[in-house]
Amino acid sequence: MTAGPVVADRAVPRAPSGRSTPPFAGAARFPLNPPRQRAAPPVRQLLGEGMAPGTNDKQPADPKDDERITALRRFAAAGRNWRRAQLAGSAVLLAIALTGGAIAFGASGRAGTPMAASSAVSPAMLASGDLDTTIASLQAHLRTQPKDSDSWATLGLAYVEQARTKGDPSRYPQAEKSLGRALRITPDNDQALAGEAALAAARHQFAPALSYADRALKQNPYNAGALSSRIDALVELGRYDDAAKAADLADRRKPGVPVFTRYAYVRELRGDVKTARQVLRQALSTATSKGDIAYVAAQLGLLAWNQGDYRSALDYYARALTADENYLPALEGRARAQAATGDRADAVKGMELVVSRYPLPQPLVELGELYEDRGAEGDKAKAEDQYALVEAWIALARANGVNADLDTALAAADHGDKGEALKAARAEWARRHTVHTADALAWALHVNGKDEEALPYARRATATGYRNASFLYHQGMIELADGDRTAGRAALTEALDLNPGFSPLGARAARKALEASK
């Protein structure tokens, strides 16, 4: 670990960024349109009642690695010795390896014969069962009905959802082609416009996402996907007051699980954890499908973990996994909570399972830091392997139209090229001013020795009332490095009081910094 600037004659170490919410997901934190099996009342009618979390757990199966993930690992292994430019330039080859050259009617990712569709497939099918089978059905239908605009729109949405659930950005160009086909056939197709909004948000292009959502809602004010994407875009643009109004509007027009979870997140970002928890609990009480139960329970688990309530977090993740034993956010969240409670062995095992299926930047970084924290023989090399995979994923994402600057800034600040981290963080801040981009820019400035410049951004990241131990940790370390011992110690103490296990490396560094600054 590199020593940082001297504060009060003692070196304050620069440390890894503990993260209390998955930063790489962006709007992909929320599924496109989880199913609702029965009508739900608006969230305003849900407030005031509670529901206790479940306690049953079920050990997930251990499937073989997907061939796409094998390709990613091979690519990363070769890429570790390449210059960054070579890595990015070769991402197209990785994209070909991941997709197998698939186009709109390409492989569905499943063995066997695709099920034929006798009629257009409803968007509700996206979350009602096997996504790969749904895609195969749509492909079969569109071979015989190529002018079916609605089915092209649904296929585009399915590809966006597949990219999210499989961690495979190479699906985005397929989504783009399908949605474009739908709009060429029917230019005012609100489902296709909503799909374009979801695709833009998934690629972290939030201004276009907002524009597409508004266009879709002009055609159909009750389009659930557009209402949800509009909230996502406003949140990710840092327009939190507007996002709250959009959540209220969506709740009036299309109350249900997709809106409830976004409504809760907007409240959490503004520091109203009590209302966020209450809304999510009541959303869980209205959920009937396994997908909805897993989704909402995992959101409750994340909220509990953010507040340092690990027992409740594990209970909610257990409930999510009882509904769906393979639900990625619950598997990842459970491993994170296990690490926070000191159950290192199960945490490592669980995070290894997650990245074996979906090598996304957040769990890859978390697994690398778990290896570093464990410090067993060979763990340093294992950690470096995970960080190399992050670089490979980012290169692939960029090759498929994803703005990966925030991903780069967060990962590279601690585990890569610090100069590249700052460049990416500045670029992202130029596009949008959110608490997450403020925090990323502050930390990138800090690791580059620019603490005076970093401090206003660190304070801005915590100014909305959002209770995030990682942000407080970053602020505290920056304040100490800038010479304000009192403020730095206060922020670090608050971070550890809020969520003492927010990061195995970050929490350790926070404790050391507090000791060093006495």
DAZI-V493956 format. One record per pair of residues at least 4 apart in sequence whose C-alpha atoms are under 7 Angstrom apart, sorted by the first residue. I is the first residue (numbers start at 0). J is the second residue. Records with the same first field share a line. If there is no record, write none. Layout:
BEGIN
I->J, J
END
This chain:
BEGIN
0->13
1->12, 13
2->10, 11, 12, 13
3->10, 11, 12, 13
4->10, 11, 480
5->9, 10, 11, 480
6->10, 11, 479, 480, 482
9->515
11->480, 512
12->512
13->446
14->505, 508
15->413, 504, 505
16->413, 469, 505
17->469, 501, 502, 504, 505
18->469, 501, 502
19->305, 467, 468, 469, 501
21->361
22->361
23->360, 361, 406
24->28
26->200, 201, 231
27->163, 201
31->160, 224
32->126, 224, 257
33->126, 257, 290, 291
34->123, 126, 127, 291
35->255
36->287, 288
39->254, 255, 285
40->44, 254
41->45, 250, 251, 254
42->46, 250, 254, 259, 278
45->278, 281
46->277, 278
48->281
49->277, 280, 281
50->280, 281, 284
52->314, 315
53->314, 315, 318
54->314, 317, 318
55->317, 318, 321
56->317, 318, 320, 321
57->320, 321, 324
58->324
59->324, 325
64->68, 69, 355, 356
65->69, 356
66->70
67->71, 97
68->72, 356, 358
69->73
70->74, 96, 97
71->75, 93
72->76, 388
73->77
74->78, 93
75->79, 387, 388, 391
78->86
79->387
81->85, 86
82->86
83->87
84->88
85->89
86->90, 394
87->394
89->93
90->94, 394, 395, 398
91->95, 395, 398
92->96
93->97, 395
94->98, 169, 395
95->99, 100
98->169
101->105, 106
102->173
103->173, 177
104->138
107->131, 134, 135
108->131
109->131
113->132, 135, 136
114->132, 135, 136
115->136, 139, 140
116->136, 137, 139, 140
117->140
118->140
119->140, 150
120->124, 137, 150
122->153
123->127
124->128, 133
125->130, 133, 157
129->133
130->134
131->135
132->136
133->137
134->138, 154, 157
135->139
136->140
137->141, 150, 154
138->142
140->144
141->145
146->184
147->151
148->152, 181, 184, 185
149->153, 181
150->154
151->155, 177, 178, 180, 181
152->156, 177, 178, 181, 190, 191, 194
153->157
154->158, 177
155->159, 174, 175, 177, 178, 194
156->160, 174, 194
157->161
158->162, 170, 171, 173, 174
159->163, 170, 171, 174, 198
160->164
161->165
162->166, 167, 168, 170, 171
163->167
165->357
166->357, 358, 359
168->395, 396, 399
169->399
170->174
171->175, 399
172->176, 399
173->177
174->178
175->179
176->180
177->181
178->182, 191, 194, 195
179->183
180->184
181->185, 191
182->186, 187, 188, 191
187->218
188->192
189->193, 215, 218, 219
190->194
191->195
192->196, 211, 212, 214, 215
193->197, 211, 212, 215, 224, 225
194->198
195->199, 211
196->200, 208, 209, 211, 212, 225, 228
197->201, 208, 228
198->202
199->203, 204, 205, 207, 208
200->204, 205, 208, 232
202->400, 401, 402
203->401, 402
204->208, 402
205->209, 232, 235, 236
206->210, 232
207->211
208->212, 232
209->213, 229, 232
210->214
211->215
212->216, 225, 228, 229
213->217
214->218
215->219, 225
216->220, 221, 222, 225
221->252, 253
222->226
223->227, 253
224->228
225->229
226->230, 249
227->231, 257, 258
228->232
229->233
230->234, 242, 245, 246
231->235
232->236
233->237, 238, 239, 241, 242
234->238, 239, 242
235->433
236->431, 432, 433
237->431, 432, 433
238->242
239->243
240->244
241->245
242->246, 265
243->247, 265
244->248
245->249
246->250, 258, 261, 262
247->251
248->252
249->253, 254, 258
250->254, 258
254->258
255->259
256->260, 282
257->261
258->262
259->263, 278, 279, 282
260->264, 279
261->265
262->266
263->267, 275, 278, 279
264->268, 275
265->269
266->270, 271, 272, 274, 275
267->271, 272, 275, 465
268->463, 464, 465
269->463, 464, 465
270->463, 464, 465, 466
271->275
272->276
273->277
274->278
275->279
276->280, 299
277->281
278->282
279->283, 295, 299
280->284
281->285
282->286
283->292, 295, 296
286->291, 292
287->291, 292
288->292
289->293, 322, 323
290->294
291->295
292->296, 319, 322
293->297, 319, 320, 322, 323, 326
294->298, 319
295->299
296->300, 315, 316, 318, 319
297->301, 315, 316, 319, 328, 329
298->302
299->303, 315
300->304, 311, 312, 313, 315, 316
301->305, 312, 332
302->306
303->307, 308, 309, 311, 312
304->308, 309, 312, 336
305->467, 498
306->497, 498
307->497, 498, 499
308->312
309->313, 336
310->314
311->315
312->316, 336
313->317, 333, 336
314->318
315->319
316->320, 329, 332, 333
317->321
318->322
319->323, 329
320->324, 325, 326, 329
326->330
327->331, 353
328->332
329->333
330->334, 349, 353
331->335, 350, 353
332->336
333->337
334->338, 345, 346, 349, 350
335->339, 346
336->340
337->341, 342, 343, 345, 346
338->342, 343, 346
339->500, 501
342->346
343->347
344->348
345->349
346->350
347->351, 366, 369
348->352
349->353
350->354, 362, 366
351->355, 366
352->356
353->357
354->358, 359, 362, 363
358->363
359->363
360->364, 389
361->365
362->366
363->367, 385, 386, 389
364->368, 385, 386
365->369
366->370
367->371, 381, 382, 383, 385, 386
368->372, 382, 504
369->373, 503
370->374, 378, 379, 381, 382
371->378, 379, 382
372->503, 504
374->378, 379
377->381
378->382
379->383
380->384
381->385
382->386
383->387
384->388
385->389
386->390, 414
387->391
388->392
389->393
390->394
391->395
392->396
393->397, 403
394->398
395->399
396->400, 401, 403
397->401, 402, 403
403->407
404->408, 423, 424, 426, 427
405->409, 423, 424, 427
406->410
407->411, 420, 423
408->412, 420, 421, 423, 424, 439, 443
409->439
410->414, 415
411->415, 416, 417, 419, 420
412->416, 417, 420, 443, 446
416->420
417->421, 443, 446, 447
418->422
419->423
420->424, 443
421->425, 440, 443, 444
422->426
423->427
424->428, 439, 440, 443
425->429, 440
426->430
427->431, 436
428->432, 436
432->436, 437
433->437
434->438, 459, 460
435->439, 460
436->440
437->441, 456, 457, 459, 460
438->442, 456, 457, 460, 470
439->443
440->444, 456
441->445, 453, 454, 456, 457
442->446, 473
443->447
444->448, 449, 450, 453
445->449, 450, 453, 477
449->453
450->454, 477, 480, 481
451->481
453->457
454->458, 477, 478
455->459
456->460
457->461, 473, 474
458->462, 474
460->470
461->465, 470
467->471
468->472, 494, 495, 497, 498, 501
469->473, 494, 501
470->474
471->475, 490, 491, 494
472->476, 490, 491, 494, 509
473->477
474->478, 490
475->479, 486, 487, 488, 490, 491
476->480, 487
477->481
478->482, 483, 484, 486, 487
479->483, 484, 487
483->487
484->488, 516
485->489
486->490
487->491
488->492, 513
489->493
490->494
491->495, 509
492->496
493->497
494->498, 499
495->499, 506
499->506
500->506
501->506
502->506
503->507
504->508
505->509
506->510
507->511
508->512
509->513
510->514
511->515
512->516
513->517
END
